[in-house]
Every structure is written in C-alpha cells, then in structure tokens.
Amino acid sequence: MQNHPDLFADTEQPRRSEQIGEQSWVLRGFALSRVEQLLPALESIIERAPLRHMMTPGGFSMSVATSSCGALGWITDRSGYRYSAEDPLSHLPWPEMPAVFRELAQAAALQAGFHDFRPDSCLINRYVPGAKMSLHQDKDESTYTAPIVSLSLGLPAIFLFGGFNRSDRSQRVSLLHGDMVIWGGVDRLRYHGVLPIKHGRHPQLGEQRFNLTFRTAG
C-alpha cells in the first residue's frame, strides 16, 4: 500500500459494509462522524493511564503500546494474560469508558446484527511504523457470547482475519481511519492480527495508528 494523499481523504472513503465471515463485518468509515469527540476522549484516557509496552509470558516486549479504559483492562506479564480492575502502573481503577466510546461500539455491533452489546473493557493499542500484532484469539474473556468490536484510527493497517487454527489461511483486509470491524457468534474465536504498519503520516494523528477494541470481558 503506497502512501498517497487519497489514502487519508476521509470524505472520499465510501460508506459501506463488507462481510468477511459468517458473522463478521467491516463497517467502512462508520466512526468518522464521531472522530472529533473520540480523539479528545482518547487523549484524556492516555493522560490518566499512560501507554506502555507490556511483557508477554514468554518474556518478549510487545511492539504495540497499550492502555485500557472501562471496568476491566487487559494486561500481560510473566504470569500470563488476564483482565484486571486496576492499572498495574498506578494501582488505581482504569479510567471510566467514555460514553462516546460505548455508544459507538454498541451502534457498530447493532449494525452488524449483535443486539444488546454491553462492553465493559476497551483495550487501546498504539502502533507506530513497524509495529505489528501476531495472529491470536481473543479468549481471555469470561464469556464468548458477545462480539469483538474494533475501531481503527490514524495510519492504515492490513488486518489479518484467519480461521480457527493458527495455520489456517488469513484474509488480508485493508483498514483506514474510521473503519470498524465486528466479529462474533460462530466467528468469535477466529485468529486475527495486524501486519507491520507502514511509514506514513495521518493528518490528525501523525505517524501512528490507534486500535480500540471493545469487549465484554467480565
């Protein structure tokens, strides 16, 4: 994907839905009308719960920097992957999930056919050029009945959407600023990841990409 001005032209981005699995959808530009509310809320969360590069159980530092908001935040360290009610850096509760976050996630879930989505956790991942996310399943939640709702902001990314085994072939889905991906139901435990982010500069967020992932964790 080349860095071309049209790549970041939100007004040029067609508003459409793309089905990528039996119960999986990409909602193109779904969040664009709320970006001016989302970004200040995101900045406020990061001020209270700073981004950090967490350590995996295997002892590797994640290339993405993370934070969380909501009743539960996802964390990883030498002892494993889990959700926690408090930020391990400050030992305070994670920042409350902003209403604009929750309402957007619920609206996207409803658009994809998932009713009564009640997210209690939002994982914030910041990618800079070269950062990536290896194929994984979201399976640290207490239940898999609710969908995963993901929001892309900033630099474009190639989202890998695979099968139920790590070795299954993955679709490559281009994601732009304001796109949302929702998967649940029979697709809830599909492997997914992100290829290394390419160099570029987004007009609003500069040389970075944020991914906000909403879950019902507790």
TAKAFEN-V597237 format. One record per backbone hydrogen bond with DSSP energy under -1.0 kcal/mol. NH is the residue of the N-H (numbers start at 1). CO is the residue of the C=O. If there is no record, write none. Layout:
<<NH | CO> <NH | CO>>
//
This chain:
<<4 | 2> <7 | 4> <8 | 5> <9 | 6> <10 | 8> <12 | 9> <18 | 26> <20 | 24> <21 | 24> <24 | 21> <25 | 182> <26 | 18> <27 | 180> <28 | 16> <30 | 27> <31 | 178> <32 | 29> <34 | 31> <35 | 32> <37 | 34> <38 | 34> <39 | 35> <41 | 37> <42 | 38> <43 | 39> <44 | 40> <45 | 41> <46 | 42> <47 | 43> <48 | 44> <49 | 45> <52 | 66> <56 | 60> <59 | 56> <62 | 54> <65 | 126> <66 | 52> <67 | 124> <69 | 122> <70 | 95> <72 | 120> <73 | 84> <75 | 82> <77 | 80> <80 | 77> <82 | 75> <84 | 73> <87 | 92> <91 | 87> <94 | 85> <102 | 98> <103 | 99> <104 | 100> <105 | 101> <106 | 102> <107 | 103> <108 | 104> <109 | 105> <110 | 106> <111 | 107> <112 | 108> <113 | 110> <114 | 109> <120 | 215> <121 | 215> <122 | 69> <123 | 213> <124 | 67> <125 | 211> <126 | 65> <127 | 209> <130 | 197> <131 | 128> <133 | 194> <136 | 192> <139 | 137> <142 | 217> <148 | 183> <149 | 214> <150 | 181> <151 | 212> <152 | 179> <153 | 210> <155 | 208> <157 | 175> <159 | 173> <160 | 193> <161 | 171> <162 | 191> <168 | 165> <171 | 161> <173 | 159> <175 | 157> <178 | 152> <179 | 176> <180 | 27> <181 | 150> <182 | 25> <183 | 148> <184 | 23> <187 | 184> <188 | 185> <190 | 187> <191 | 163> <192 | 136> <193 | 160> <194 | 133> <195 | 158> <197 | 131> <202 | 206> <206 | 202> <208 | 206> <209 | 127> <210 | 153> <211 | 125> <212 | 151> <213 | 123> <214 | 149> <215 | 121>>
//
